[in-house]
Amino acid sequence: MAELKDIVDVEIGDELHVCPSCAYELGFHSSFERVVGSMHALILICPNCGA
């Protein structure tokens, strides 16, 4: 299992499909984290490095 990494904010331009940590180019897995009440944050997880 990949080592757990801290969640970091990433600036998104026109698109985001390359992992800024390892340069994996085939996109991300996604997860949702409750922020408050019914609001959720979208968490992108690199399938290659876990970032």
C-alpha positions in Angstrom: 0.0 0.0 0.0 1.3 3.5 -0.9 2.3 5.8 2.0 -0.4 8.2 3.0 0.4 11.8 2.0 -1.0 15.1 3.2 -3.8 16.7 1.2 -2.5 19.8 -0.6 -4.2 22.6 -2.6 -3.3 22.6 -6.3 -3.8 25.6 -8.7 -5.8 24.4 -11.7 -5.4 26.1 -15.0 -7.5 24.9 -18.0 -7.1 21.3 -17.0 -5.4 18.9 -14.5 -4.6 15.4 -15.6 -0.8 15.2 -14.8 0.2 14.5 -11.2 2.3 17.4 -10.0 4.3 15.0 -7.6 5.3 12.2 -10.0 4.2 13.4 -13.5 1.8 10.4 -14.0 -0.2 11.4 -17.1 -3.3 9.2 -17.0 -5.5 11.1 -14.6 -6.6 10.5 -11.0 -8.9 8.5 -8.7 -11.4 10.7 -6.9 -12.7 10.9 -3.4 -15.0 13.2 -1.5 -14.4 14.6 2.0 -17.1 16.4 4.0 -16.1 19.9 4.7 -19.1 21.2 6.7 -22.8 20.4 6.7 -23.6 19.2 3.2 -20.5 20.8 1.5 -17.8 18.4 0.2 -14.3 18.8 -1.2 -13.2 16.8 -4.2 -10.0 15.0 -3.5 -7.9 13.8 -6.4 -5.6 10.8 -5.7 -2.8 9.8 -8.1 -3.0 6.0 -8.7 0.8 5.9 -9.3 2.2 7.6 -6.2 -0.8 8.2 -3.9 -0.3 12.0 -3.8 
